[in-house]
Amino acid sequence: RRRRPPARPPAFRRRSPRPLLSLSLSLSHTHTHTLTHLRAAQARKPRADPLDFPSEATETALPRLLISSQPRATMSVSPVKKQKMESALEQLKQHTTVVADTGDFHAIEEYKPLDATTNPSLILAAAQMPDYQQLVEDAIAYGKKLGGSENEQVTNACDKLFVLFGAEILKRIPGRVSTEVDARLSFDKEGMVKRARQFIDLYKDIGISKDRILIKLSSTWEGIQAGKILEEQHGIHCNMTLLFSFAQAVACAEAGVTLISPFVGRILDWYVANTDKKTYELSEDPGVKSVTKIYHYYKKFGYKTIVMGASFRNTGQIKALTGCDFLTISPKLLGELSKDNSKLTPKLSVKDAQGSDLEKVHLDEKTFRWLHNEDQMAMEKLSDGIRKFAADAIKLEVMIKERMFGTANGK
C-alpha cells in the first residue's frame, strides 16, 4: 500500500505564497557587493525556520531581488559592458573648445565643432568645389544687382560669398563663425572698421545676429586698434589673426578684443627653415611654447580675451596644448584625432598660469612696434601671412570677375 505523504506543517499553510521571480538584471557594483555579503551573513546566521524569507531590512537594501529560494540559475546577471574607449578628439573636447578651420560643410558636419573659422584661402578652395557652385552664383547675382563699376561689383560679390559661406556654416554649428576682412586693409584702421561693419550688415540682412560672428583682422598695430574700436563702439566681436609675437598678444589683450589666434605651425616652420635645428620635441616646439606663454600671461593677469591656438602641423602640437581655451583644427587633423585612442591630459591650466613668473607689460604704439620689430620670426611671418591672404583674395576676385564678365575682362 502506497503511503500518503506527510501533511505539511500548519505554519506553511498560514503563509501567503510569495511570487517567484526569474530576473535578468545588470546589477550595479553596489548591489552585487551587497548581495555577496548578504549571502555570507545568511550562511553564518542559522534561521529558526528554514522557509523564512529575508527580513524587511534586507529587502530595503536589495529591493525584492531575493524573493524566492529558487536556485541561483533563475537569476542571470548580465556581464558589465566594457566602456568604449574615447577618441583623442572626444577627450580634447572635454578640456578645450574645438573649432573647425575649414569652409567645407561636410567636414563640419562630420566632426561637430562648436565654432568654425574661415579665411580667403579656405573660401577660395571651397568656391572651386562643385558642391558650392550655387553659393558662388548667388554671390555673383548679388554683386550684379548692386551695380557700379566692374571692380565694385566684384568686391560686393566676394563679400557676399564670404557671408553666404558663413551663413551655411552657422546652420551646422551651435557657436560662431569667423569671417576675415581683406588682408590688403591690414594697415588701414578705418578701412578695416568699415569693411567689418559691412560684413555685419550683410549677415543682419539674412537674419543672423552679430553675436554669432567674429570678424577676423590681421594683428598689425592698425588691426588691433580697429578691433578695439569695433568692440567698444559697435559691439562687434573680433578675432585677431596672424599673431606670432608676445607683443602682439599683449596689445590685443589691452585692446580688449574677444579672441586671438596665435599660430603654432608657422612659427615652427620658420625655425626649421632659418636655424640649424630641424627637429623639435613637443616641449621645445617654439610654436607650442609661444601659445603656452600667451595663455599663462592672459590667465595670470585676468584678461578675458580667448586664446585660440591655430595653424597646426601635427596632432602632437594639438595634444601639447590640451586645456587651451580654443583650438582651431583642420579637417585632416580632426580626422587623425578621431581615430586616435591615446590618453589625453590637460597641459595648460589656470593654476599653472598663476604660478608663472611672467610680469605685466604695458605697450604703447612705439613700444609695440619696437618689440615686434625685434622678433625677426614674427616680423617675417606676419608680412608673409598678409601677402599670402592678399594673394588668395586676388585669386578669388579674378575667378569671380571671370564668371561675372567673361574670361577676357577677367584677366
ABEGO torsion letter per residue (X at the ends): XBBBBBBBBAAAAABBBBBBBBBBBBBBAAAAAAAAAAAAAAAABBBABAABBBBAAAAAABBGABABABBAAABBBBBBBBBBBBBAAAAAAAABBBBBBBABAAAAAAAGBABBBBBAAAAAAAAABAAAAAAAAAAAAAAAAAEEBAAAAAAAAAAAAAAAAAAAAAAABABBBBBBBBAAAAABAAAAAAAAAAAAAAAAAAGBBAAABBBBBBBBAAAAAAAAAAAAAAGBBBBBBGBABAAAAAAAAAAGBABBBBBAAAAAAAAAAABABABBBAAABAAAAAAAAAAAAAAAAGBABBBBBBGBABAAAAAAABGBABBBBBAAAAAAAAABABBBBBABBAAAAAABABBBBBBBAAAAAAAAAABAAAAAAAAAAAAAAAAAAAAAAAAAAAAAAEAAAAX
